[in-house]
Amino acid sequence: MQPLAYIPSPSQGVWYLGPVPIRAYAIMIIIGIVVAVWLGERRWAAKGGRPGTVIDVAVWAVPFGLVGGRLYHVLTDYQRYFGADGDPMRALEIWEGGLGIWGAVALGAVGAAIGCRTRGVSPLAMADAVAPGIALAQAIGRWGNYWNQELYGRPLDAFWALEIDQDNRPRLADGVTLDPKYADIATYHPTFLYESLWCLGVAVLVIWAGRRFELTHGRAFALYVAGYTVGRFWIESLRIDDAHHILGMRLNSWTSVVVFLAAVAYMYWARNRTGPENVGAAPDGDTPGGAPEKRDGASASGGDDGGGAAGTAKAGKPAEPADDASKDGTPEDDRPEDDRPEDAARDADRPGPAAATEEGEADDVPADDVPADDVPADDVPADDVPADDVPAGDGAADDEAAGVRSVKDGKQG
């Protein structure tokens, strides 16, 4: 059975450059990694992180992810490699396909955590930055299954059905004999295409939701995991390749359910986490000593915002000197009276003796200088008033202040 319109499968998935094989499956994986790193770098820079950090972390995450993905595939399909007719050496043939996304993400996260530790940044902040990039990498990588004609679904008679050559159709348990049920069926559900489009939608969802709801502290990554597992659950139900079943459901379907619940639980648990994240901010050219700059309200060290002059400088405002200290570090109260800025300003504004009226009235001193008869005696002893502030010849004020002090002394006695 073959419909009039369908998606043709490629005639080959490997080419040779001399003795070196160039495999389409590997090319798709590499392109996916490049796209994930590129998008991750842009999102990391938007967080205020140092350029190149995502690449450094990928140096750890990618090898760990490849090993983890292959281990998951081998362990869940161990009969192919360690069964009665299995060949253990085939477990190393990664180019033939077989990378479990669950193992790739799990062990890749371990490698990423190591990379983040070497760079001194938050693994959760890094996970949020690379989450949509990972989804795009999966969308691209699934096309490797197309080139290998593998992981397709049930038979389908539709214009979007995928043609599968007879050599790549399902086999019996011996792995050699063609399954009679599929011998004459040429087109199947293109599950690789379904998952590729689903992952593309998940990437868009994570980017939109991350901006709309300010998802931080690993919540954007958790949204990616939850979104992917929903799609993987229903796509898995279409596949007809060999798989372990538990209670009538494929192992990967159970894994999707468990991982989905874990991702949703984390999103709920971290719903109120909105504090600063350690993104290892790039040095600010205007900050002395290359101190990390602050962006988006988060300090590079992940701590609270600094106060005082330092906090003002980080916010882009000039630092103001403290009220009780001069520029040279000498406390204002310890400086000689003649050197105090407020005394100098006051002396400059005070009229000299020549400005007095012809009658020589000392009562015409400007109000800023506060004549002694207006100063409460309880607050300023007469003998402590600076000579420059008491008008000459105002002996009555001195006598009055002295009298008040005598009365006070008599009361205190």
LOLOLO-622242 format. One record per residue (C-alpha): residue number from 1; x, z, y. Coordinates in steps of 0.02 Angstrom, whole numbers, plus 50000, padded with zeros to 5 digits. Each point is the difference from the previous one (the first is absolute). Layout:
REM LOLOLO-622242
[site NUM; [X; Z; Y]]
...
This chain:
REM LOLOLO-622242
[site 1; [50000; 50000; 50000]]
[site 2; [50069; 49949; 50168]]
[site 3; [49904; 49989; 50166]]
[site 4; [50010; 49850; 50112]]
[site 5; [50092; 50100; 50136]]
[site 6; [50124; 50140; 49971]]
[site 7; [50167; 50071; 50057]]
[site 8; [50139; 49913; 49904]]
[site 9; [50143; 50102; 49931]]
[site 10; [50180; 49951; 50041]]
[site 11; [50090; 49894; 49874]]
[site 12; [50153; 50114; 50006]]
[site 13; [50055; 50164; 50076]]
[site 14; [50189; 49984; 49988]]
[site 15; [50127; 49878; 50067]]
[site 16; [50187; 49992; 49970]]
[site 17; [50134; 49989; 50130]]
[site 18; [50139; 49951; 49881]]
[site 19; [50006; 50141; 49873]]
[site 20; [49908; 50121; 50116]]
[site 21; [49811; 50014; 49971]]
[site 22; [49890; 50012; 50154]]
[site 23; [49838; 50084; 49949]]
[site 24; [49841; 49991; 50103]]
[site 25; [49952; 50176; 49945]]
[site 26; [50159; 50072; 50074]]
[site 27; [49981; 49897; 50158]]
[site 28; [49825; 50070; 50030]]
[site 29; [50065; 50177; 49977]]
[site 30; [50143; 49971; 50122]]
[site 31; [49887; 49921; 50132]]
[site 32; [49882; 50148; 49984]]
[site 33; [50142; 50124; 50026]]
[site 34; [50061; 49906; 50154]]
[site 35; [49826; 49998; 50077]]
[site 36; [49975; 50185; 49963]]
[site 37; [50165; 50047; 50082]]
[site 38; [49966; 49889; 50150]]
[site 39; [49828; 50075; 50033]]
[site 40; [50063; 50175; 49963]]
[site 41; [50137; 49981; 50129]]
[site 42; [49876; 49947; 50134]]
[site 43; [49884; 50146; 49962]]
[site 44; [50145; 50122; 49992]]
[site 45; [50062; 49942; 50171]]
[site 46; [49823; 50023; 50068]]
[site 47; [50009; 50181; 49943]]
[site 48; [50160; 50020; 50102]]
[site 49; [50118; 49993; 49852]]
[site 50; [50177; 49932; 49997]]
[site 51; [50012; 49814; 49955]]
[site 52; [50074; 49965; 49829]]
[site 53; [49935; 50160; 49921]]
[site 54; [49873; 49910; 49889]]
[site 55; [50136; 49884; 49934]]
[site 56; [50110; 50149; 49958]]
[site 57; [49857; 50085; 49910]]
[site 58; [49956; 49839; 49907]]
[site 59; [50176; 49996; 49928]]
[site 60; [49948; 50155; 49903]]
[site 61; [49815; 49965; 49974]]
[site 62; [50008; 49822; 49933]]
[site 63; [50117; 50030; 49852]]
[site 64; [49907; 50159; 49955]]
[site 65; [49835; 49906; 50012]]
[site 66; [50058; 49857; 49888]]
[site 67; [50061; 50121; 49868]]
[site 68; [49841; 50105; 50012]]
[site 69; [49889; 49847; 49987]]
[site 70; [50089; 49937; 49847]]
[site 71; [50001; 50171; 49917]]
[site 72; [49812; 50017; 50024]]
[site 73; [49971; 49829; 49923]]
[site 74; [50114; 50031; 49851]]
[site 75; [49927; 50173; 49965]]
[site 76; [49820; 49941; 50009]]
[site 77; [50036; 49846; 49892]]
[site 78; [50133; 50078; 49890]]
[site 79; [49938; 49908; 49844]]
[site 80; [50067; 49838; 50074]]
[site 81; [50176; 50070; 50008]]
[site 82; [50010; 50142; 49875]]
[site 83; [49866; 49954; 49873]]
[site 84; [50026; 49932; 49826]]
[site 85; [50031; 49824; 50065]]
[site 86; [50063; 50052; 50171]]
[site 87; [50167; 49965; 50081]]
[site 88; [50069; 50144; 50107]]
[site 89; [50114; 49881; 50095]]
[site 90; [49849; 49911; 50071]]
[site 91; [49967; 50155; 50102]]
[site 92; [50140; 49942; 50115]]
[site 93; [49926; 49828; 50029]]
[site 94; [49918; 50045; 50163]]
[site 95; [49994; 49817; 50053]]
[site 96; [49868; 49968; 49866]]
[site 97; [49878; 50108; 50097]]
[site 98; [49936; 50174; 49967]]
[site 99; [50013; 50117; 50149]]
[site 100; [49874; 50141; 50004]]
[site 101; [49950; 50038; 50179]]
[site 102; [49971; 50183; 49959]]
[site 103; [50178; 50025; 49941]]
[site 104; [50069; 49896; 50142]]
[site 105; [49913; 50104; 50134]]
[site 106; [50036; 50167; 49915]]
[site 107; [50186; 49975; 49970]]
[site 108; [50019; 49897; 50159]]
[site 109; [49935; 50151; 50095]]
[site 110; [50139; 50104; 49924]]
[site 111; [50129; 49876; 50060]]
[site 112; [49919; 49993; 50171]]
[site 113; [50004; 50190; 50013]]
[site 114; [50187; 49996; 49965]]
[site 115; [50025; 49866; 50131]]
[site 116; [49898; 50097; 50128]]
[site 117; [50102; 50155; 49966]]
[site 118; [50163; 49908; 50031]]
[site 119; [49931; 49939; 50168]]
[site 120; [49920; 50167; 50044]]
[site 121; [49823; 49933; 50024]]
[site 122; [49829; 50049; 49934]]
[site 123; [49953; 49916; 49833]]
[site 124; [49816; 50012; 50048]]
[site 125; [50028; 49910; 50165]]
[site 126; [50099; 49867; 49907]]
[site 127; [49861; 49981; 49871]]
[site 128; [49873; 49969; 50138]]
[site 129; [50112; 49869; 50080]]
[site 130; [50028; 49899; 49841]]
[site 131; [49826; 50020; 49921]]
[site 132; [49924; 49835; 50060]]
[site 133; [50165; 49912; 49963]]
[site 134; [49992; 50059; 49819]]
[site 135; [49824; 49930; 49987]]
[site 136; [50061; 49832; 50068]]
[site 137; [50145; 50004; 49877]]
[site 138; [49875; 50022; 49858]]
[site 139; [49894; 49858; 50067]]
[site 140; [50150; 49884; 49996]]
[site 141; [50073; 50067; 49838]]
[site 142; [49838; 49967; 49905]]
[site 143; [50034; 49816; 50018]]
[site 144; [50143; 50026; 49878]]
[site 145; [49866; 50026; 49867]]
[site 146; [49929; 49831; 50049]]
[site 147; [50167; 49915; 49969]]
[site 148; [50018; 50089; 49833]]
[site 149; [49816; 49966; 49952]]
[site 150; [49971; 50182; 49956]]
[site 151; [49880; 50144; 50035]]
[site 152; [49846; 49890; 50021]]
[site 153; [49821; 50053; 49966]]
[site 154; [49855; 49952; 49890]]
[site 155; [49946; 49819; 49977]]
[site 156; [49919; 49927; 50156]]
[site 157; [49909; 49836; 50033]]
[site 158; [50012; 49984; 50190]]
[site 159; [50094; 49899; 50128]]
[site 160; [50118; 50147; 50036]]
[site 161; [50040; 50024; 49816]]
[site 162; [50184; 49999; 49950]]
[site 163; [50063; 49877; 49871]]
[site 164; [50110; 50077; 49865]]
[site 165; [50106; 49894; 49884]]
[site 166; [49971; 50026; 49814]]
[site 167; [50173; 50073; 49977]]
[site 168; [49956; 50142; 50120]]
[site 169; [49827; 50043; 49934]]
[site 170; [49964; 50164; 49908]]
[site 171; [50081; 50027; 49831]]
[site 172; [49957; 50105; 49850]]
[site 173; [50087; 50164; 49960]]
[site 174; [50150; 49909; 49924]]
[site 175; [50036; 49925; 50171]]
[site 176; [50019; 49826; 49926]]
[site 177; [49830; 49938; 49941]]
[site 178; [49883; 49937; 50134]]
[site 179; [49839; 50099; 50011]]
[site 180; [49862; 49884; 49936]]
[site 181; [49878; 50067; 50131]]
[site 182; [50104; 49922; 50139]]
[site 183; [50073; 49849; 49914]]
[site 184; [49879; 49879; 50083]]
[site 185; [49977; 50092; 50165]]
[site 186; [50110; 49937; 50140]]
[site 187; [49941; 50093; 50157]]
[site 188; [49995; 50187; 50037]]
[site 189; [49973; 50124; 50141]]
[site 190; [50151; 49989; 50118]]
[site 191; [50025; 50188; 50008]]
[site 192; [50168; 49974; 50084]]
[site 193; [49908; 49916; 50145]]
[site 194; [49868; 50137; 50008]]
[site 195; [50132; 50134; 50012]]
[site 196; [50104; 49901; 50124]]
[site 197; [49851; 49982; 50118]]
[site 198; [49950; 50181; 49974]]
[site 199; [50174; 50062; 50045]]
[site 200; [49998; 49892; 50155]]
[site 201; [49837; 50083; 50052]]
[site 202; [50072; 50173; 49965]]
[site 203; [50148; 49961; 50114]]
[site 204; [49883; 49952; 50141]]
[site 205; [49894; 50155; 49969]]
[site 206; [50150; 50117; 50009]]
[site 207; [50064; 49922; 50161]]
[site 208; [49828; 50009; 50082]]
[site 209; [49958; 50176; 49941]]
[site 210; [50173; 50063; 50044]]
[site 211; [49974; 49949; 50181]]
[site 212; [49816; 50046; 50010]]
[site 213; [50015; 50174; 49924]]
[site 214; [50186; 50035; 50032]]
[site 215; [50040; 50027; 49817]]
[site 216; [50165; 50094; 49987]]
[site 217; [50089; 50120; 49881]]
[site 218; [49973; 49888; 49848]]
[site 219; [49815; 49965; 50027]]
[site 220; [50025; 49813; 50030]]
[site 221; [50096; 49989; 49837]]
[site 222; [49862; 50097; 49911]]
[site 223; [49872; 49878; 50069]]
[site 224; [50102; 49855; 49930]]
[site 225; [50005; 50084; 49829]]
[site 226; [49814; 50036; 50000]]
[site 227; [49955; 49825; 50058]]
[site 228; [50112; 49916; 49872]]
[site 229; [49936; 50103; 49853]]
[site 230; [49819; 49954; 50039]]
[site 231; [50041; 49817; 49985]]
[site 232; [50113; 50023; 49851]]
[site 233; [49861; 50090; 49905]]
[site 234; [49877; 49855; 50003]]
[site 235; [50134; 49867; 49981]]
[site 236; [50069; 50090; 49848]]
[site 237; [49828; 49989; 49919]]
[site 238; [50014; 49809; 50003]]
[site 239; [50166; 49985; 49912]]
[site 240; [50015; 49955; 49816]]
[site 241; [50185; 50031; 49969]]
[site 242; [50050; 50134; 49875]]
[site 243; [49988; 50178; 50066]]
[site 244; [49975; 50176; 49937]]
[site 245; [49822; 50064; 50009]]
[site 246; [49942; 50180; 50024]]
[site 247; [49815; 50037; 49972]]
[site 248; [49964; 49815; 50008]]
[site 249; [50089; 49972; 50167]]
[site 250; [50170; 49922; 50032]]
[site 251; [50144; 50117; 50040]]
[site 252; [50028; 49922; 50171]]
[site 253; [49817; 50028; 50043]]
[site 254; [50018; 50186; 49963]]
[site 255; [50160; 50003; 50101]]
[site 256; [49908; 49921; 50146]]
[site 257; [49866; 50135; 49994]]
[site 258; [50125; 50143; 49996]]
[site 259; [50110; 49929; 50137]]
[site 260; [49848; 49962; 50109]]
[site 261; [49938; 50179; 49989]]
[site 262; [50174; 50066; 50040]]
[site 263; [50015; 49887; 50153]]
[site 264; [49829; 50049; 50068]]
[site 265; [50037; 50184; 49970]]
[site 266; [50161; 49986; 50100]]
[site 267; [49913; 49912; 50144]]
[site 268; [49873; 50141; 50008]]
[site 269; [50134; 50134; 49988]]
[site 270; [50106; 49921; 50138]]
[site 271; [49853; 49951; 50111]]
[site 272; [50051; 50121; 50139]]
[site 273; [50187; 49968; 49998]]
[site 274; [50038; 49921; 50167]]
[site 275; [50164; 50081; 50053]]
[site 276; [50162; 49908; 50040]]
[site 277; [50095; 49910; 49862]]
[site 278; [50186; 49985; 49977]]
[site 279; [50037; 49814; 50019]]
[site 280; [50184; 50014; 50049]]
[site 281; [49971; 49924; 50171]]
[site 282; [50128; 49882; 50072]]
[site 283; [50116; 50074; 50135]]
[site 284; [49936; 49984; 50177]]
[site 285; [50126; 49918; 50114]]
[site 286; [49951; 50116; 50142]]
[site 287; [50012; 50159; 49897]]
[site 288; [50169; 50089; 50010]]
[site 289; [50092; 50010; 49838]]
[site 290; [49887; 49875; 49914]]
[site 291; [49863; 50127; 49972]]
[site 292; [49852; 49925; 49906]]
[site 293; [49864; 49938; 50113]]
[site 294; [49818; 50048; 49980]]
[site 295; [49865; 49872; 49970]]
[site 296; [49815; 50015; 49966]]
[site 297; [50008; 50187; 50031]]
[site 298; [50113; 50034; 49851]]
[site 299; [50175; 50070; 50012]]
[site 300; [50137; 49924; 49895]]
[site 301; [50032; 50163; 49913]]
[site 302; [49818; 50025; 49954]]
[site 303; [49990; 50161; 50101]]
[site 304; [49893; 50049; 50146]]
[site 305; [50026; 49925; 50171]]
[site 306; [50134; 50085; 50100]]
[site 307; [49956; 50095; 50158]]
[site 308; [50083; 50028; 50167]]
[site 309; [50118; 49873; 50073]]
[site 310; [50038; 49922; 49830]]
[site 311; [49817; 49968; 49962]]
[site 312; [49975; 49927; 50174]]
[site 313; [50147; 49882; 49978]]
[site 314; [49933; 49939; 49832]]
[site 315; [49833; 49964; 50079]]
[site 316; [50084; 49886; 50126]]
[site 317; [49994; 50121; 50149]]
[site 318; [50153; 50066; 50091]]
[site 319; [50045; 50177; 49956]]
[site 320; [49973; 50127; 50139]]
[site 321; [50125; 50140; 50023]]
[site 322; [49939; 50176; 49965]]
[site 323; [49939; 50102; 50148]]
[site 324; [50124; 50140; 49976]]
[site 325; [50160; 49900; 49984]]
[site 326; [50096; 49885; 50116]]
[site 327; [50079; 49836; 49949]]
[site 328; [50170; 50080; 49974]]
[site 329; [49926; 50128; 49879]]
[site 330; [50011; 50150; 50121]]
[site 331; [49841; 50106; 50001]]
[site 332; [49912; 49988; 50167]]
[site 333; [49985; 50188; 50020]]
[site 334; [50187; 50024; 49978]]
[site 335; [50054; 49880; 50136]]
[site 336; [50042; 50060; 50177]]
[site 337; [49854; 49999; 50118]]
[site 338; [50081; 49871; 50112]]
[site 339; [50015; 49880; 49853]]
[site 340; [49821; 50007; 49943]]
[site 341; [49907; 49836; 50029]]
[site 342; [49842; 50083; 50066]]
[site 343; [50101; 50104; 50127]]
[site 344; [50089; 49844; 50061]]
[site 345; [49835; 49909; 50021]]
[site 346; [49923; 50145; 50091]]
[site 347; [50148; 50021; 50117]]
[site 348; [49994; 49816; 50041]]
[site 349; [49818; 50012; 50053]]
[site 350; [50018; 50164; 50099]]
[site 351; [50021; 49975; 50189]]
[site 352; [50158; 50073; 50073]]
[site 353; [50017; 50118; 50149]]
[site 354; [49995; 49855; 50122]]
[site 355; [49825; 49954; 49941]]
[site 356; [49928; 50168; 50059]]
[site 357; [49887; 50004; 50151]]
[site 358; [50065; 50050; 50172]]
[site 359; [49919; 50170; 49980]]
[site 360; [50112; 50028; 49844]]
[site 361; [49852; 50038; 49888]]
[site 362; [50057; 50025; 49822]]
[site 363; [49820; 49992; 49938]]
[site 364; [50004; 49809; 50008]]
[site 365; [50098; 49986; 49835]]
[site 366; [49912; 49867; 49891]]
[site 367; [49876; 50063; 49870]]
[site 368; [50111; 49938; 49857]]
[site 369; [50125; 50138; 50041]]
[site 370; [49866; 50137; 49986]]
[site 371; [50037; 50132; 50135]]
[site 372; [50044; 50170; 49935]]
[site 373; [49840; 50079; 50069]]
[site 374; [49899; 49886; 49882]]
[site 375; [50096; 50048; 49842]]
[site 376; [49921; 50146; 49904]]
[site 377; [50113; 50149; 50007]]
[site 378; [49969; 50043; 49818]]
[site 379; [50071; 49834; 49941]]
[site 380; [50150; 49973; 50114]]
[site 381; [50102; 50149; 50058]]
[site 382; [50056; 49981; 50177]]
[site 383; [50184; 50014; 49958]]
[site 384; [49986; 49861; 49869]]
[site 385; [49932; 49867; 50119]]
[site 386; [50139; 49875; 50037]]
[site 387; [50063; 50010; 50177]]
[site 388; [49965; 49816; 50027]]
[site 389; [49815; 50026; 49966]]
[site 390; [49974; 50145; 50125]]
[site 391; [49986; 49944; 50182]]
[site 392; [50126; 50079; 50116]]
[site 393; [49940; 50145; 50106]]
[site 394; [49849; 50038; 49892]]
[site 395; [50048; 50182; 49978]]
[site 396; [49820; 50055; 49995]]
[site 397; [49978; 49911; 49835]]
[site 398; [50152; 50089; 49929]]
[site 399; [49937; 50169; 50059]]
[site 400; [49829; 49968; 49928]]
[site 401; [50070; 49947; 49832]]
[site 402; [50114; 50152; 49995]]
[site 403; [49853; 50113; 50039]]
[site 404; [49898; 49927; 49862]]
[site 405; [50144; 50025; 49879]]
[site 406; [50013; 50180; 50050]]
[site 407; [49817; 50026; 49966]]
[site 408; [50018; 49918; 49831]]
[site 409; [50150; 50106; 49958]]
[site 410; [49902; 50154; 50046]]
[site 411; [49857; 49950; 49886]]
[site 412; [50116; 49962; 49854]]
[site 413; [50084; 50166; 50022]]
